[in-house]
Amino acid sequence: MAGTSWWRGLLARLTLAYAIGALLLSTIVAFASFTIAQNRLLETERSNAQEQFHRNALQVRTDLARIPIDADDETREAVYSKLNQDLRRPNGSISLLLPPTGLGRGLLNESDIPDSFKAAVLENLIVDYLYENKSQAGTATANYIIGIYMEDLGAQYFEVLNLAELEATTASLRQILLATAIAASLAGAGLGYYSARRALAPVFRVSNAAQAIAAGDFRTRLDPTVDPDLAVLSRSFNDMVDALEARIRRDERFASDVSHELRSPLMTLTASVEVLERRRGSLPEVAQRAVDLLRQDLTRFERLVEDLLEISRMDAGAVQLQLSHFRLNEFLINVIAQSRSPETELAHPDKDNALFITADKRRMAQVLTNLIDNAQKYASGATAIRYRRVGDRVLIMVEDNGPGVPLSDRERIFDRFSRASSDAGRRSRDSGVGLGLSLVSEHVRLHGGRVWVTERTDGKQGARFVVELPVGEHDNDTEEMAI
């Protein structure tokens, strides 16, 4: 669970916040930088193009003005050709001269100039603007065009600057800024992770300490710190653990003391009931029924005392497993036969018929017996016990056809002195005090396993209690007697 939900944690959220902040900031800076740089480059190109155009246009006007009015066409063509060759084009622009008579002269075709632009030049004398020109390959290229109409000479002069190089430069700049924004975001995420981890280190220490305490290690304490903000937290946490440990120890001693103190009067009562049972024939019928009821309550009382003693030993850490290697199939057969529901069905895959496990047989027998008794109390008995091996684990499932366990109670019923809320209206005299499933959970935990309850998977009404245990290893595979 922890591994799959890491991204939902506080550290992940802070890291993501840093990354998003860095991304937004770097994106804004990159966009602003790109816009300013692009506009600046374009303005520079336009300024240079305009300066060059004005020099060339002045030269064109001067040379055209020197042509005699009575010059023949050959003379005029010579002037036009020489004029086109003498124009300066350091920025690589191309030009077109439309003289008063004859065809246009220059590297630019008249058809390449939009008609609307030529009309604007005739009307406004001098015009410039940006436009896109599609090549034969279908790619669009930005161009900057300037035109002038020399009204007194009846001539038009145009220059077109191809901005492909400028576009390549801005494209490279765009890629650089994008890469910079991504790098800044990653750097921001790294900085955020480092900063957040350092800032949250005290929280992680508290979390780890709380997990250790929840696992039963009450020796865990937070180290003192010189940080005035965290010193209060450390002291309060340690004081809380001290108080909790003292409370739990008192409860453990109380349960242990009560259990031991109850054994003496219990033994006296048991002996007295046995005397009465031996003289049962001489007792009136009413007295016989009273003895039967007394025997039932004493049996229930004995189980309660034994359960309390067992829990006291677990709390004191005095429980040691007596592990043995045995065939699970025969073990379950014997447990069912000696239970209150000997007719319970046992089912398993054929491949697991000879499955051996390593466990404490006495405690595992108590686990299965408690689950069968629980089904008998609340669901009219277990309907089936199933098991199967899954990897290096074995699942043992006890099913019944009762009303099931509400989803809200499926964890709580394994707590001490706790039962499902739906049991309140149907508890019998033998319903117990809520220690059976708690002992099941404790015994399974000692074996390195876990237990839970779900609904039945075959679609029928009822509950399914699942015990998961490690199969375990053993040097001797000789089958042992189950119980």
Order of alpha helices (4+ residues) and beta strands (2+ residues): alpha-alpha-beta-beta-alpha-beta-beta-beta-alpha-alpha-alpha-beta-alpha-beta-beta-alpha-beta-beta-alpha-beta-beta
